[in-house]
Amino acid sequence: MGFPFSILSTVFFFKYINKKKEKNLFFSILFVFIAAQFHSSYLFTIVLIFGCLLFKKKKISKFSIYLFFSIFAVYSPNIFVFLFNFQNSEL
């Protein structure tokens, strides 16, 4: 189920390489984390993206910022588990 998101991540990363638009890098990282919700082996794509950026000597600081915001966007619904006690609620 995470394979389409992994493919989208790869497409956006190739768009980033061709057009140098930063939003494509952000969407690439975001789709990797969405794919990782289904299976953790898709996180290896992050290693490949990081390695490619290091090899081309791109800005790693923007990669780190996009990585942080992608993690926050994907895992932010889990914050509600810590804020509210859903075991004893009558939903």
Buried (B, 14 or more C-beta within 10 A) or exposed (E): EBEEBBEBBBBBBEBBBEEEEEEBBBBBBBBBBBBBEBEEEBEEBBEEBBEEBEEEEBEEEEBEEBBEEBBEBBEEEEEEEEEEEEEEEEE
